[in-house]
């Protein structure tokens, strides 16, 4: 019989201590120790093994009303995490179970059992439930197939294509019969990765020249679908290259997240009228009904080897903010994960 893990006296957790102005800096955050107690009825205590850092978290650092509440100052931040139950006062959860939950940015999480989901480490590595089988994977799946109404033969352009969502969108499109898949990324090394590992038909480094010109060279006959993770000049370029009745999924605008002044909108929006384009935003929570089909399809593609899911792993809770900032700078390939050692 395995030994029951001891409940530690303290846990380290990251607090937001001031609102970032422009790019976040180390002084905006503090790593603090807090006392750990046994869980109350209906709750579980989880030792986090992996946590997620995602672009949307930058918006939560601003004190603005949005689809998700902002982080509170001098309180722990939160986000996706997966870990091991070390104490349970909730029916259906046992010590040793692995669970997915929303209280990342800390070593130990006191989680309401209703907000935890058991995951199976024998089906996939636990970190996969934060990436390809988690929120980024579901975002890519719903954004391409439901929001953008992808169909076989479509030509697809993905910005931020080497990131956690973009790298999956391009591969999903290829698997389902896209005629051409084009990606943009921020380095020549990532461009090679897109074409040689992820199977994109063409890719370009947006830092090497105007996006609109590079996109036209890569897709001279235009595109049917644009999956936008970047915004700015990428969205403007995509509008120019979209064919009549083209569709765009607006997932993120990472190019603008740290701006201190409002970014100008695309200067060619008038083309939306003549081309009868559809530009639609996505929030992954709106597409929960797709979850069973998503898990079935994506796990099958992983098993068959058709799908490659990369991770960039940073070790240690103490390095979580640097991992977050690195993700904003584009230093990750695939999903950025923080793994807790010890």
C-alpha positions in Angstrom: 0.0 0.0 0.0 1.4 3.4 -1.0 2.2 5.9 1.7 -0.2 8.9 2.0 1.7 12.1 1.0 2.3 14.5 3.9 0.6 17.9 3.7 3.3 20.6 3.6 3.3 23.5 6.0 3.7 26.2 3.2 3.2 26.6 -0.5 4.8 29.1 -2.8 2.5 31.1 -5.1 2.8 34.0 -7.5 0.9 37.2 -6.7 0.4 40.2 -9.0 1.5 43.2 -7.0 1.0 46.0 -9.5 -0.7 46.5 -12.9 1.9 46.3 -15.7 2.3 49.4 -17.9 3.1 48.0 -21.3 5.4 45.0 -21.1 5.2 43.3 -17.7 8.5 43.3 -15.7 9.7 41.2 -12.8 8.7 43.9 -10.2 5.0 43.5 -11.2 5.0 40.0 -9.5 6.0 38.5 -6.1 6.6 34.9 -5.1 5.2 34.4 -1.6 4.8 31.7 0.9 1.4 30.9 2.3 0.2 28.3 4.9 -1.3 25.1 3.7 -4.2 23.5 5.5 -6.2 20.2 5.1 -9.1 20.7 2.6 -12.6 21.5 3.9 -15.6 19.2 3.0 -16.1 19.2 -0.8 -12.6 20.2 -1.6 -9.3 18.6 -2.5 -5.7 19.6 -2.0 -3.6 19.2 -5.1 0.2 19.2 -5.6 0.6 20.9 -8.9 2.9 19.1 -11.3 2.5 21.3 -14.4 1.0 24.7 -15.0 0.1 26.7 -18.1 1.1 30.2 -19.1 -1.1 31.6 -21.9 -1.4 34.9 -23.8 -4.9 35.6 -22.4 -3.3 36.0 -19.0 -1.7 39.3 -20.0 -5.2 40.9 -20.4 -6.2 39.7 -17.0 -3.3 41.8 -15.5 -5.2 45.0 -16.6 -8.0 46.3 -14.4 -10.6 46.3 -17.2 -13.9 44.6 -17.6 -13.7 41.6 -20.0 -15.0 38.1 -20.6 -13.0 36.9 -17.6 -12.3 38.9 -14.4 -8.9 40.6 -13.9 -6.3 39.2 -11.5 -6.6 40.9 -8.1 -3.6 42.7 -6.7 -1.8 40.9 -3.8 -3.7 37.7 -4.5 -2.5 34.6 -6.3 -2.9 34.5 -10.0 -4.7 31.5 -11.5 -4.8 29.4 -14.7 -4.7 25.9 -16.0 -2.8 23.3 -14.0 -2.6 19.5 -13.6 -1.5 17.8 -10.4 -1.8 15.0 -7.9 -4.4 14.9 -5.1 -2.6 14.7 -1.8 -5.6 15.1 0.5 -9.3 14.7 -0.3 -12.5 15.7 1.6 -14.6 15.2 -1.5 -16.5 12.1 -2.7 -15.1 10.7 -5.9 -11.5 11.9 -5.5 -8.8 9.8 -3.8 -5.3 10.5 -2.8 -3.1 9.8 -5.9 -5.7 10.8 -8.5 -4.5 13.2 -11.2 -6.7 16.2 -11.9 -7.0 19.2 -14.2 -8.1 22.4 -12.5 -7.9 26.2 -12.8 -5.6 27.1 -9.8 -2.2 27.3 -11.3 0.6 29.8 -10.4 1.1 27.9 -7.0 2.7 24.7 -5.7 -0.3 23.5 -3.8 -3.9 24.3 -4.7 -7.0 24.0 -2.5 -9.6 23.2 -5.2 -13.4 22.9 -5.0 -14.0 19.3 -6.2 -16.7 20.5 -8.6 -14.0 22.5 -10.5 -11.6 19.6 -10.9 -11.6 17.0 -13.6 -9.8 13.6 -13.4 -7.3 12.9 -16.1 -5.6 9.7 -17.1 -1.8 9.7 -17.2 -1.8 6.4 -19.1 -3.6 7.9 -22.1 -1.2 10.9 -22.5 1.5 12.7 -20.6 -0.2 14.9 -17.9 1.1 18.1 -19.5 -0.8 17.3 -22.7 -4.0 18.1 -20.8 -2.8 21.7 -20.7 -2.0 21.8 -24.4 -3.0 19.6 -27.3 -5.7 17.8 -25.3 -6.6 20.9 -23.3 -7.7 24.5 -23.8 -5.2 25.3 -26.7 -6.1 22.2 -28.6 -9.8 22.8 -28.2 -9.4 26.4 -29.3 -7.6 25.3 -32.4 -10.3 22.6 -33.1 -13.3 24.8 -32.5 -11.8 27.8 -34.1 -11.0 26.0 -37.4 -13.9 23.6 -37.8 -16.8 25.4 -36.2 -16.1 29.1 -36.2 -14.2 29.2 -39.6 -16.4 26.5 -41.1 -13.3 24.8 -42.6 -14.0 22.5 -45.5 -11.8 20.2 -47.5 -9.9 22.0 -50.2 -9.7 25.3 -48.3 -6.4 27.3 -48.3 -5.6 28.3 -44.8 -3.3 31.0 -43.3 -2.3 30.9 -39.6 -0.5 33.6 -37.8 1.6 32.8 -34.7 1.8 29.4 -36.3 4.5 28.0 -34.1 2.6 28.6 -30.9 0.4 26.3 -28.8 -2.7 27.0 -30.9 -1.3 27.9 -34.3 0.8 24.8 -34.6 -2.2 22.7 -34.1 -4.5 24.7 -36.4 -2.2 24.2 -39.4 -1.8 20.4 -38.7 -5.6 20.0 -38.2 -6.2 21.7 -41.6 -3.7 19.5 -43.3 -5.1 16.3 -41.8 -8.6 17.3 -43.0 -7.6 18.0 -46.5 -6.6 21.7 -46.9 -5.4 22.5 -50.4 -2.6 24.8 -48.9 -1.6 25.8 -45.4 0.6 28.9 -44.8 2.0 30.0 -41.5 3.8 33.1 -40.1 6.3 33.0 -37.3 8.9 35.2 -35.7 12.2 33.5 -36.6 13.8 31.7 -39.5 14.2 28.6 -37.2 10.4 28.5 -36.6 9.7 28.8 -40.3 11.8 25.7 -41.0 9.9 23.9 -38.2 6.6 24.8 -39.7 7.4 23.3 -43.1 9.6 20.4 -42.1 8.0 19.2 -38.9 4.4 20.4 -38.9 3.7 19.9 -42.6 2.8 23.5 -43.6 3.1 24.0 -47.4 4.7 27.5 -46.9 5.8 29.7 -44.1 7.5 33.1 -43.6 9.2 35.2 -41.0 7.1 38.3 -40.5 10.2 40.2 -39.4 11.8 39.7 -42.8 9.4 42.1 -44.7 5.9 43.4 -45.0 3.4 40.7 -44.1 1.0 41.5 -46.9 3.7 41.0 -49.5 5.0 37.8 -48.0 1.5 36.3 -47.7 0.7 37.1 -51.4 4.0 35.4 -52.4 3.0 32.3 -50.3 -0.6 32.2 -51.4 -0.8 33.8 -54.9 -4.3 32.5 -55.4 -5.6 33.8 -52.1 -6.8 32.1 -48.9 -10.2 30.8 -47.8 -9.6 30.8 -44.0 -7.5 32.9 -41.7 -6.8 31.9 -38.1 -5.6 35.1 -36.3 -3.5 34.8 -33.2 -1.6 38.1 -33.8 -3.9 40.9 -35.1 -2.4 44.1 -36.4 -0.6 43.9 -39.8 -1.4 40.2 -40.0 -5.2 40.8 -40.0 -4.9 43.6 -42.5 -2.8 41.3 -44.8 -5.3 38.5 -44.4 -8.2 40.6 -45.4 -6.4 41.5 -48.6 -5.7 37.9 -49.4 -9.0 36.4 -48.4 -11.2 35.2 -51.3 -14.9 36.0 -51.7 -16.8 34.5 -48.8 -13.6 33.9 -46.9 -13.8 33.4 -43.1 -11.5 34.5 -40.3 -11.4 33.3 -36.8 -10.1 36.0 -34.5 -8.5 34.2 -31.6 -5.8 36.6 -30.3 -4.0 39.8 -30.9 -0.7 39.2 -29.2 1.0 41.9 -31.2 -1.1 44.4 -29.3 -1.3 43.0 -25.7 1.5 45.2 -24.3 0.6 48.4 -26.2 0.0 51.4 -24.1 -2.0 53.2 -26.8 -4.9 51.8 -28.8 -3.7 50.0 -32.0 -5.1 51.3 -35.3 -7.6 48.9 -37.0 -7.0 47.4 -40.4 -7.1 50.1 -43.0 -8.8 47.8 -45.6 -12.0 46.8 -43.7 -14.0 48.1 -46.7 -13.0 44.9 -48.5 -15.1 42.9 -46.0 -18.2 44.3 -47.7 -17.3 43.5 -51.3 -15.8 40.1 -50.5 -18.7 39.2 -48.1 -16.1 38.1 -45.6 -17.0 36.7 -42.1 -14.8 37.7 -39.2 -15.7 36.0 -36.0 -14.2 36.0 -32.5 -13.8 32.8 -30.5 -14.0 32.1 -26.8 -13.3 28.4 -26.2 -15.9 28.1 -23.5 -18.7 28.6 -26.0 -17.9 25.3 -27.7 -18.1 22.8 -24.9 -20.4 20.6 -27.0 -17.5 19.7 -29.2 -15.4 18.2 -26.4 -16.2 14.5 -27.0 -15.5 14.8 -30.7 -12.4 16.9 -30.1 -10.9 14.3 -27.7 -11.8 11.4 -30.0 -10.3 13.0 -33.1 -7.2 14.6 -31.6 -6.2 11.6 -29.5 -6.6 9.4 -32.6 -4.3 11.7 -34.6 -1.7 11.7 -31.8 -1.8 7.9 -31.7 -1.5 7.5 -35.5 1.4 9.9 -35.6 -0.4 12.3 -38.0 -0.2 15.1 -35.3 2.9 16.5 -33.6 2.4 18.3 -30.3 5.5 20.2 -29.1 6.1 21.7 -25.7 8.6 24.1 -24.3 9.1 23.3 -20.6 10.5 25.6 -18.0 11.3 23.9 -14.6 10.4 25.3 -11.3 7.6 27.5 -9.8 10.2 30.2 -9.2 10.6 30.6 -13.0 6.9 30.8 -13.8 6.9 34.6 -14.5 9.9 34.3 -16.7 8.2 31.5 -18.7 5.2 33.7 -19.1 7.3 36.6 -20.4 9.2 34.3 -22.6 5.9 33.1 -24.1 4.9 36.7 -24.8 8.2 37.2 -26.5 7.6 34.1 -28.7 10.4 32.0 -27.2 8.2 28.9 -27.0 7.7 26.3 -29.7 4.3 24.7 -29.2 2.8 24.9 -25.7 4.7 26.7 -22.9 4.6 24.6 -19.7 6.0 25.2 -16.3 6.8 22.0 -14.5 7.3 21.8 -10.8 10.2 19.7 -9.6 10.9 18.2 -6.2 
